Amino acid sequence: MAHVKIEICRNGIWTVRQEGEIEVTAEALVALLPSYAIQYAHRAYLDGLMVGEIAAPKCGRKS
């Protein structure tokens, strides 16, 4: 079992969204990140090490 933590960034502040023990590889955890980052950026930690970070899509916003 690995300790996993998923963080979310709202208004520039990172907070824990989910945390717990699960059977997962770093590659599989990183592959899940796009499903989390619908509106906000997310990052994933596996046993205390950050294994991935993803920005939220722009969702049609004009820059």
PDB file with SEQRES, HELIX, SHEET and CRYST1 records, atoms N, CA, C and O in Angstrom:
SEQRES   1 A   63  MET ALA HIS VAL LYS ILE GLU ILE CYS ARG ASN GLY ILE          
SEQRES   2 A   63  TRP THR VAL ARG GLN GLU GLY GLU ILE GLU VAL THR ALA          
SEQRES   3 A   63  GLU ALA LEU VAL ALA LEU LEU PRO SER TYR ALA ILE GLN          
SEQRES   4 A   63  TYR ALA HIS ARG ALA TYR LEU ASP GLY LEU MET VAL GLY          
SEQRES   5 A   63  GLU ILE ALA ALA PRO LYS CYS GLY ARG LYS SER                  
HELIX    1 AA1 ALA A   26  TYR A   36  1                                  11    
SHEET    1 AA1 4 ILE A  13  ILE A  22  0                                        
SHEET    2 AA1 4 ALA A   2  ARG A  10 -1                                        
SHEET    3 AA1 4 ALA A  41  LEU A  46 -1                                        
SHEET    4 AA1 4 LEU A  49  ILE A  54 -1                                        
CRYST1    1.000    1.000    1.000  90.00  90.00  90.00 P 1           1          
ATOM      1  N   MET A   1       0.832  -1.182   0.000  1.00  0.00           N  
ATOM      2  CA  MET A   1       0.000   0.000   0.000  1.00  0.00           C  
ATOM      3  C   MET A   1       0.875   1.243   0.000  1.00  0.00           C  
ATOM      4  O   MET A   1       1.923   1.294   0.644  1.00  0.00           O  
ATOM      5  N   ALA A   2       0.422   2.224  -0.729  1.00  0.00           N  
ATOM      6  CA  ALA A   2       1.143   3.493  -0.811  1.00  0.00           C  
ATOM      7  C   ALA A   2       0.274   4.595  -0.216  1.00  0.00           C  
ATOM      8  O   ALA A   2      -0.953   4.546  -0.301  1.00  0.00           O  
ATOM      9  N   HIS A   3       0.918   5.585   0.384  1.00  0.00           N  
ATOM     10  CA  HIS A   3       0.189   6.742   0.896  1.00  0.00           C  
ATOM     11  C   HIS A   3       0.064   7.761  -0.232  1.00  0.00           C  
ATOM     12  O   HIS A   3       1.071   8.215  -0.775  1.00  0.00           O  
ATOM     13  N   VAL A   4      -1.162   8.120  -0.584  1.00  0.00           N  
ATOM     14  CA  VAL A   4      -1.434   9.040  -1.685  1.00  0.00           C  
ATOM     15  C   VAL A   4      -2.087  10.301  -1.127  1.00  0.00           C  
ATOM     16  O   VAL A   4      -2.939  10.243  -0.241  1.00  0.00           O  
ATOM     17  N   LYS A   5      -1.665  11.440  -1.671  1.00  0.00           N  
ATOM     18  CA  LYS A   5      -2.296  12.717  -1.330  1.00  0.00           C  
ATOM     19  C   LYS A   5      -2.535  13.484  -2.619  1.00  0.00           C  
ATOM     20  O   LYS A   5      -1.630  13.633  -3.440  1.00  0.00           O  
ATOM     21  N   ILE A   6      -3.753  13.967  -2.793  1.00  0.00           N  
ATOM     22  CA  ILE A   6      -4.114  14.805  -3.935  1.00  0.00           C  
ATOM     23  C   ILE A   6      -4.388  16.202  -3.394  1.00  0.00           C  
ATOM     24  O   ILE A   6      -5.199  16.368  -2.484  1.00  0.00           O  
ATOM     25  N   GLU A   7      -3.713  17.210  -3.954  1.00  0.00           N  
ATOM     26  CA  GLU A   7      -3.927  18.593  -3.550  1.00  0.00           C  
ATOM     27  C   GLU A   7      -4.597  19.375  -4.668  1.00  0.00           C  
ATOM     28  O   GLU A   7      -4.413  19.073  -5.847  1.00  0.00           O  
ATOM     29  N   ILE A   8      -5.376  20.384  -4.291  1.00  0.00           N  
ATOM     30  CA  ILE A   8      -6.076  21.259  -5.215  1.00  0.00           C  
ATOM     31  C   ILE A   8      -5.633  22.698  -4.936  1.00  0.00           C  
ATOM     32  O   ILE A   8      -5.391  23.076  -3.790  1.00  0.00           O  
ATOM     33  N   CYS A   9      -5.532  23.489  -6.004  1.00  0.00           N  
ATOM     34  CA  CYS A   9      -5.140  24.890  -5.860  1.00  0.00           C  
ATOM     35  C   CYS A   9      -6.328  25.779  -6.210  1.00  0.00           C  
ATOM     36  O   CYS A   9      -6.762  25.846  -7.360  1.00  0.00           O  
ATOM     37  N   ARG A  10      -6.834  26.449  -5.198  1.00  0.00           N  
ATOM     38  CA  ARG A  10      -7.917  27.426  -5.399  1.00  0.00           C  
ATOM     39  C   ARG A  10      -7.406  28.785  -4.957  1.00  0.00           C  
ATOM     40  O   ARG A  10      -6.922  28.940  -3.836  1.00  0.00           O  
ATOM     41  N   ASN A  11      -7.512  29.765  -5.837  1.00  0.00           N  
ATOM     42  CA  ASN A  11      -7.079  31.133  -5.531  1.00  0.00           C  
ATOM     43  C   ASN A  11      -5.629  31.185  -5.059  1.00  0.00           C  
ATOM     44  O   ASN A  11      -5.281  31.970  -4.177  1.00  0.00           O  
ATOM     45  N   GLY A  12      -4.788  30.342  -5.656  1.00  0.00           N  
ATOM     46  CA  GLY A  12      -3.362  30.336  -5.331  1.00  0.00           C  
ATOM     47  C   GLY A  12      -2.984  29.631  -4.045  1.00  0.00           C  
ATOM     48  O   GLY A  12      -1.825  29.694  -3.634  1.00  0.00           O  
ATOM     49  N   ILE A  13      -3.924  28.961  -3.398  1.00  0.00           N  
ATOM     50  CA  ILE A  13      -3.664  28.267  -2.133  1.00  0.00           C  
ATOM     51  C   ILE A  13      -3.858  26.771  -2.334  1.00  0.00           C  
ATOM     52  O   ILE A  13      -4.935  26.325  -2.729  1.00  0.00           O  
ATOM     53  N   TRP A  14      -2.807  25.996  -2.060  1.00  0.00           N  
ATOM     54  CA  TRP A  14      -2.879  24.539  -2.183  1.00  0.00           C  
ATOM     55  C   TRP A  14      -3.435  23.937  -0.890  1.00  0.00           C  
ATOM     56  O   TRP A  14      -2.955  24.239   0.202  1.00  0.00           O  
ATOM     57  N   THR A  15      -4.449  23.087  -1.028  1.00  0.00           N  
ATOM     58  CA  THR A  15      -5.020  22.381   0.112  1.00  0.00           C  
ATOM     59  C   THR A  15      -5.224  20.912  -0.262  1.00  0.00           C  
ATOM     60  O   THR A  15      -5.292  20.565  -1.442  1.00  0.00           O  
ATOM     61  N   VAL A  16      -5.320  20.064   0.747  1.00  0.00           N  
ATOM     62  CA  VAL A  16      -5.513  18.629   0.517  1.00  0.00           C  
ATOM     63  C   VAL A  16      -6.954  18.377   0.097  1.00  0.00           C  
ATOM     64  O   VAL A  16      -7.898  18.810   0.758  1.00  0.00           O  
ATOM     65  N   ARG A  17      -7.099  17.671  -1.013  1.00  0.00           N  
ATOM     66  CA  ARG A  17      -8.434  17.271  -1.492  1.00  0.00           C  
ATOM     67  C   ARG A  17      -8.756  15.856  -1.049  1.00  0.00           C  
ATOM     68  O   ARG A  17      -9.871  15.581  -0.604  1.00  0.00           O  
ATOM     69  N   GLN A  18      -7.786  14.953  -1.166  1.00  0.00           N  
ATOM     70  CA  GLN A  18      -7.956  13.558  -0.757  1.00  0.00           C  
ATOM     71  C   GLN A  18      -6.631  13.050  -0.231  1.00  0.00           C  
ATOM     72  O   GLN A  18      -5.563  13.503  -0.642  1.00  0.00           O  
ATOM     73  N   GLU A  19      -6.721  12.098   0.692  1.00  0.00           N  
ATOM     74  CA  GLU A  19      -5.507  11.495   1.227  1.00  0.00           C  
ATOM     75  C   GLU A  19      -5.851  10.121   1.766  1.00  0.00           C  
ATOM     76  O   GLU A  19      -6.911   9.934   2.362  1.00  0.00           O  
ATOM     77  N   GLY A  20      -4.954   9.148   1.560  1.00  0.00           N  
ATOM     78  CA  GLY A  20      -5.195   7.821   2.091  1.00  0.00           C  
ATOM     79  C   GLY A  20      -4.244   6.784   1.521  1.00  0.00           C  
ATOM     80  O   GLY A  20      -3.329   7.100   0.760  1.00  0.00           O  
ATOM     81  N   GLU A  21      -4.482   5.547   1.904  1.00  0.00           N  
ATOM     82  CA  GLU A  21      -3.665   4.416   1.475  1.00  0.00           C  
ATOM     83  C   GLU A  21      -4.362   3.700   0.321  1.00  0.00           C  
ATOM     84  O   GLU A  21      -5.568   3.456   0.366  1.00  0.00           O  
ATOM     85  N   ILE A  22      -3.585   3.365  -0.716  1.00  0.00           N  
ATOM     86  CA  ILE A  22      -4.148   2.703  -1.891  1.00  0.00           C  
ATOM     87  C   ILE A  22      -3.032   1.953  -2.625  1.00  0.00           C  
ATOM     88  O   ILE A  22      -1.863   2.328  -2.536  1.00  0.00           O  
ATOM     89  N   GLU A  23      -3.395   0.911  -3.336  1.00  0.00           N  
ATOM     90  CA  GLU A  23      -2.461   0.204  -4.217  1.00  0.00           C  
ATOM     91  C   GLU A  23      -2.454   0.938  -5.549  1.00  0.00           C  
ATOM     92  O   GLU A  23      -3.427   0.856  -6.298  1.00  0.00           O  
ATOM     93  N   VAL A  24      -1.381   1.650  -5.859  1.00  0.00           N  
ATOM     94  CA  VAL A  24      -1.289   2.404  -7.109  1.00  0.00           C  
ATOM     95  C   VAL A  24       0.180   2.654  -7.435  1.00  0.00           C  
ATOM     96  O   VAL A  24       1.018   2.751  -6.538  1.00  0.00           O  
ATOM     97  N   THR A  25       0.478   2.757  -8.711  1.00  0.00           N  
ATOM     98  CA  THR A  25       1.830   3.129  -9.136  1.00  0.00           C  
ATOM     99  C   THR A  25       1.854   4.631  -9.394  1.00  0.00           C  
ATOM    100  O   THR A  25       0.807   5.262  -9.538  1.00  0.00           O  
ATOM    101  N   ALA A  26       3.043   5.191  -9.449  1.00  0.00           N  
ATOM    102  CA  ALA A  26       3.183   6.618  -9.761  1.00  0.00           C  
ATOM    103  C   ALA A  26       2.603   6.917 -11.137  1.00  0.00           C  
ATOM    104  O   ALA A  26       1.936   7.936 -11.317  1.00  0.00           O  
ATOM    105  N   GLU A  27       2.847   6.055 -12.096  1.00  0.00           N  
ATOM    106  CA  GLU A  27       2.345   6.262 -13.457  1.00  0.00           C  
ATOM    107  C   GLU A  27       0.817   6.279 -13.493  1.00  0.00           C  
ATOM    108  O   GLU A  27       0.218   7.117 -14.166  1.00  0.00           O  
ATOM    109  N   ALA A  28       0.196   5.357 -12.773  1.00  0.00           N  
ATOM    110  CA  ALA A  28      -1.263   5.304 -12.740  1.00  0.00           C  
ATOM    111  C   ALA A  28      -1.849   6.526 -12.042  1.00  0.00           C  
ATOM    112  O   ALA A  28      -2.891   7.035 -12.454  1.00  0.00           O  
ATOM    113  N   LEU A  29      -1.191   6.994 -10.997  1.00  0.00           N  
ATOM    114  CA  LEU A  29      -1.658   8.175 -10.282  1.00  0.00           C  
ATOM    115  C   LEU A  29      -1.575   9.413 -11.171  1.00  0.00           C  
ATOM    116  O   LEU A  29      -2.502  10.223 -11.198  1.00  0.00           O  
ATOM    117  N   VAL A  30      -0.482   9.559 -11.887  1.00  0.00           N  
ATOM    118  CA  VAL A  30      -0.330  10.693 -12.807  1.00  0.00           C  
ATOM    119  C   VAL A  30      -1.376  10.621 -13.919  1.00  0.00           C  
ATOM    120  O   VAL A  30      -1.896  11.652 -14.346  1.00  0.00           O  
ATOM    121  N   ALA A  31      -1.683   9.434 -14.380  1.00  0.00           N  
ATOM    122  CA  ALA A  31      -2.685   9.273 -15.437  1.00  0.00           C  
ATOM    123  C   ALA A  31      -4.082   9.695 -14.974  1.00  0.00           C  
ATOM    124  O   ALA A  31      -4.918  10.052 -15.804  1.00  0.00           O  
ATOM    125  N   LEU A  32      -4.347   9.661 -13.670  1.00  0.00           N  
ATOM    126  CA  LEU A  32      -5.640  10.071 -13.132  1.00  0.00           C  
ATOM    127  C   LEU A  32      -5.784  11.590 -12.991  1.00  0.00           C  
ATOM    128  O   LEU A  32      -6.905  12.092 -12.913  1.00  0.00           O  
ATOM    129  N   LEU A  33      -4.687  12.318 -12.957  1.00  0.00           N  
ATOM    130  CA  LEU A  33      -4.744  13.762 -12.704  1.00  0.00           C  
ATOM    131  C   LEU A  33      -5.660  14.548 -13.646  1.00  0.00           C  
ATOM    132  O   LEU A  33      -6.371  15.433 -13.170  1.00  0.00           O  
ATOM    133  N   PRO A  34      -5.685  14.278 -14.950  1.00  0.00           N  
ATOM    134  CA  PRO A  34      -6.596  15.051 -15.810  1.00  0.00           C  
ATOM    135  C   PRO A  34      -8.066  14.950 -15.396  1.00  0.00           C  
ATOM    136  O   PRO A  34      -8.828  15.892 -15.613  1.00  0.00           O  
ATOM    137  N   SER A  35      -8.471  13.838 -14.813  1.00  0.00           N  
ATOM    138  CA  SER A  35      -9.867  13.714 -14.386  1.00  0.00           C  
ATOM    139  C   SER A  35     -10.160  14.575 -13.157  1.00  0.00           C  
ATOM    140  O   SER A  35     -11.320  14.896 -12.901  1.00  0.00           O  
ATOM    141  N   TYR A  36      -9.142  14.951 -12.401  1.00  0.00           N  
ATOM    142  CA  TYR A  36      -9.320  15.827 -11.251  1.00  0.00           C  
ATOM    143  C   TYR A  36      -9.346  17.301 -11.664  1.00  0.00           C  
ATOM    144  O   TYR A  36     -10.125  18.081 -11.116  1.00  0.00           O  
ATOM    145  N   ALA A  37      -8.507  17.684 -12.618  1.00  0.00           N  
ATOM    146  CA  ALA A  37      -8.284  19.097 -12.942  1.00  0.00           C  
ATOM    147  C   ALA A  37      -9.306  19.637 -13.937  1.00  0.00           C  
ATOM    148  O   ALA A  37      -8.941  20.117 -15.010  1.00  0.00           O  
ATOM    149  N   ILE A  38     -10.554  19.560 -13.588  1.00  0.00           N  
ATOM    150  CA  ILE A  38     -11.608  20.079 -14.453  1.00  0.00           C  
ATOM    151  C   ILE A  38     -11.683  21.601 -14.343  1.00  0.00           C  
ATOM    152  O   ILE A  38     -11.826  22.298 -15.347  1.00  0.00           O  
ATOM    153  N   GLN A  39     -11.585  22.108 -13.116  1.00  0.00           N  
ATOM    154  CA  GLN A  39     -11.694  23.543 -12.896  1.00  0.00           C  
ATOM    155  C   GLN A  39     -10.462  24.137 -12.224  1.00  0.00           C  
ATOM    156  O   GLN A  39     -10.159  25.312 -12.431  1.00  0.00           O  
ATOM    157  N   TYR A  40      -9.747  23.353 -11.424  1.00  0.00           N  
ATOM    158  CA  TYR A  40      -8.603  23.849 -10.665  1.00  0.00           C  
ATOM    159  C   TYR A  40      -7.376  22.964 -10.904  1.00  0.00           C  
ATOM    160  O   TYR A  40      -7.499  21.792 -11.260  1.00  0.00           O  
ATOM    161  N   ALA A  41      -6.206  23.543 -10.704  1.00  0.00           N  
ATOM    162  CA  ALA A  41      -4.960  22.780 -10.798  1.00  0.00           C  
ATOM    163  C   ALA A  41      -4.897  21.763  -9.660  1.00  0.00           C  
ATOM    164  O   ALA A  41      -5.416  22.001  -8.569  1.00  0.00           O  
ATOM    165  N   HIS A  42      -4.254  20.628  -9.932  1.00  0.00           N  
ATOM    166  CA  HIS A  42      -4.093  19.568  -8.944  1.00  0.00           C  
ATOM    167  C   HIS A  42      -2.666  19.036  -8.999  1.00  0.00           C  
ATOM    168  O   HIS A  42      -1.986  19.143 -10.019  1.00  0.00           O  
ATOM    169  N   ARG A  43      -2.230  18.464  -7.886  1.00  0.00           N  
ATOM    170  CA  ARG A  43      -0.963  17.743  -7.877  1.00  0.00           C  
ATOM    171  C   ARG A  43      -1.111  16.504  -7.011  1.00  0.00           C  
ATOM    172  O   ARG A  43      -1.942  16.448  -6.104  1.00  0.00           O  
ATOM    173  N   ALA A  44      -0.284  15.516  -7.314  1.00  0.00           N  
ATOM    174  CA  ALA A  44      -0.380  14.221  -6.643  1.00  0.00           C  
ATOM    175  C   ALA A  44       0.945  13.857  -5.985  1.00  0.00           C  
ATOM    176  O   ALA A  44       2.020  14.081  -6.540  1.00  0.00           O  
ATOM    177  N   TYR A  45       0.837  13.291  -4.787  1.00  0.00           N  
ATOM    178  CA  TYR A  45       1.993  12.825  -4.030  1.00  0.00           C  
ATOM    179  C   TYR A  45       1.842  11.341  -3.775  1.00  0.00           C  
ATOM    180  O   TYR A  45       0.745  10.855  -3.499  1.00  0.00           O  
ATOM    181  N   LEU A  46       2.939  10.628  -3.869  1.00  0.00           N  
ATOM    182  CA  LEU A  46       2.975   9.200  -3.581  1.00  0.00           C  
ATOM    183  C   LEU A  46       4.070   8.982  -2.552  1.00  0.00           C  
ATOM    184  O   LEU A  46       5.242   9.240  -2.825  1.00  0.00           O  
ATOM    185  N   ASP A  47       3.698   8.511  -1.375  1.00  0.00           N  
ATOM    186  CA  ASP A  47       4.637   8.308  -0.269  1.00  0.00           C  
ATOM    187  C   ASP A  47       5.479   9.561  -0.005  1.00  0.00           C  
ATOM    188  O   ASP A  47       6.684   9.472   0.228  1.00  0.00           O  
ATOM    189  N   GLY A  48       4.829  10.726  -0.044  1.00  0.00           N  
ATOM    190  CA  GLY A  48       5.485  11.988   0.296  1.00  0.00           C  
ATOM    191  C   GLY A  48       6.211  12.693  -0.824  1.00  0.00           C  
ATOM    192  O   GLY A  48       6.684  13.813  -0.634  1.00  0.00           O  
ATOM    193  N   LEU A  49       6.315  12.070  -1.994  1.00  0.00           N  
ATOM    194  CA  LEU A  49       7.014  12.688  -3.124  1.00  0.00           C  
ATOM    195  C   LEU A  49       6.007  13.115  -4.189  1.00  0.00           C  
ATOM    196  O   LEU A  49       5.136  12.333  -4.572  1.00  0.00           O  
ATOM    197  N   MET A  50       6.126  14.363  -4.671  1.00  0.00           N  
ATOM    198  CA  MET A  50       5.226  14.812  -5.722  1.00  0.00           C  
ATOM    199  C   MET A  50       5.571  14.075  -7.008  1.00  0.00           C  
ATOM    200  O   MET A  50       6.714  14.100  -7.464  1.00  0.00           O  
ATOM    201  N   VAL A  51       4.563  13.413  -7.590  1.00  0.00           N  
ATOM    202  CA  VAL A  51       4.783  12.637  -8.814  1.00  0.00           C  
ATOM    203  C   VAL A  51       4.151  13.290 -10.034  1.00  0.00           C  
ATOM    204  O   VAL A  51       4.432  12.890 -11.164  1.00  0.00           O  
ATOM    205  N   GLY A  52       3.296  14.296  -9.818  1.00  0.00           N  
ATOM    206  CA  GLY A  52       2.684  14.965 -10.961  1.00  0.00           C  
ATOM    207  C   GLY A  52       1.892  16.188 -10.564  1.00  0.00           C  
ATOM    208  O   GLY A  52       1.414  16.311  -9.437  1.00  0.00           O  
ATOM    209  N   GLU A  53       1.766  17.099 -11.530  1.00  0.00           N  
ATOM    210  CA  GLU A  53       0.973  18.317 -11.343  1.00  0.00           C  
ATOM    211  C   GLU A  53       0.324  18.648 -12.672  1.00  0.00           C  
ATOM    212  O   GLU A  53       0.933  18.475 -13.727  1.00  0.00           O  
ATOM    213  N   ILE A  54      -0.913  19.125 -12.623  1.00  0.00           N  
ATOM    214  CA  ILE A  54      -1.622  19.461 -13.855  1.00  0.00           C  
ATOM    215  C   ILE A  54      -2.412  20.753 -13.634  1.00  0.00           C  
ATOM    216  O   ILE A  54      -3.062  20.935 -12.605  1.00  0.00           O  
ATOM    217  N   ALA A  55      -2.337  21.637 -14.622  1.00  0.00           N  
ATOM    218  CA  ALA A  55      -3.107  22.870 -14.584  1.00  0.00           C  
ATOM    219  C   ALA A  55      -4.516  22.593 -15.082  1.00  0.00           C  
ATOM    220  O   ALA A  55      -4.740  21.654 -15.846  1.00  0.00           O  
ATOM    221  N   ALA A  56      -5.458  23.410 -14.648  1.00  0.00           N  
ATOM    222  CA  ALA A  56      -6.828  23.274 -15.135  1.00  0.00           C  
ATOM    223  C   ALA A  56      -6.905  23.801 -16.561  1.00  0.00           C  
ATOM    224  O   ALA A  56      -6.203  24.748 -16.913  1.00  0.00           O  
ATOM    225  N   PRO A  57      -7.752  23.193 -17.381  1.00  0.00           N  
ATOM    226  CA  PRO A  57      -7.922  23.696 -18.749  1.00  0.00           C  
ATOM    227  C   PRO A  57      -8.580  25.082 -18.715  1.00  0.00           C  
ATOM    228  O   PRO A  57      -9.214  25.455 -17.728  1.00  0.00           O  
ATOM    229  N   LYS A  58      -8.423  25.815 -19.775  1.00  0.00           N  
ATOM    230  CA  LYS A  58      -8.974  27.174 -19.849  1.00  0.00           C  
ATOM    231  C   LYS A  58     -10.485  27.184 -20.052  1.00  0.00           C  
ATOM    232  O   LYS A  58     -11.116  28.218 -19.835  1.00  0.00           O  
ATOM    233  N   CYS A  59     -11.071  26.093 -20.450  1.00  0.00           N  
ATOM    234  CA  CYS A  59     -12.533  25.951 -20.600  1.00  0.00           C  
ATOM    235  C   CYS A  59     -13.148  27.041 -21.454  1.00  0.00           C  
ATOM    236  O   CYS A  59     -14.184  27.601 -21.096  1.00  0.00           O  
ATOM    237  N   GLY A  60     -12.524  27.347 -22.573  1.00  0.00           N  
ATOM    238  CA  GLY A  60     -13.114  28.292 -23.506  1.00  0.00           C  
ATOM    239  C   GLY A  60     -12.894  29.758 -23.174  1.00  0.00           C  
ATOM    240  O   GLY A  60     -13.400  30.627 -23.884  1.00  0.00           O  
ATOM    241  N   ARG A  61     -12.156  30.052 -22.121  1.00  0.00           N  
ATOM    242  CA  ARG A  61     -11.890  31.449 -21.781  1.00  0.00           C  
ATOM    243  C   ARG A  61     -10.993  32.080 -22.825  1.00  0.00           C  
ATOM    244  O   ARG A  61     -10.089  31.426 -23.345  1.00  0.00           O  
ATOM    245  N   LYS A  62     -11.228  33.314 -23.129  1.00  0.00           N  
ATOM    246  CA  LYS A  62     -10.375  34.057 -24.073  1.00  0.00           C  
ATOM    247  C   LYS A  62      -9.269  34.739 -23.294  1.00  0.00           C  
ATOM    248  O   LYS A  62      -9.517  35.328 -22.242  1.00  0.00           O  
ATOM    249  N   SER A  63      -8.042  34.662 -23.809  1.00  0.00           N  
ATOM    250  CA  SER A  63      -6.938  35.320 -23.109  1.00  0.00           C  
ATOM    251  C   SER A  63      -6.682  36.697 -23.657  1.00  0.00           C  
ATOM    252  O   SER A  63      -5.785  37.393 -23.182  1.00  0.00           O  
TER     253      SER A  63                                                      
END                                                                             
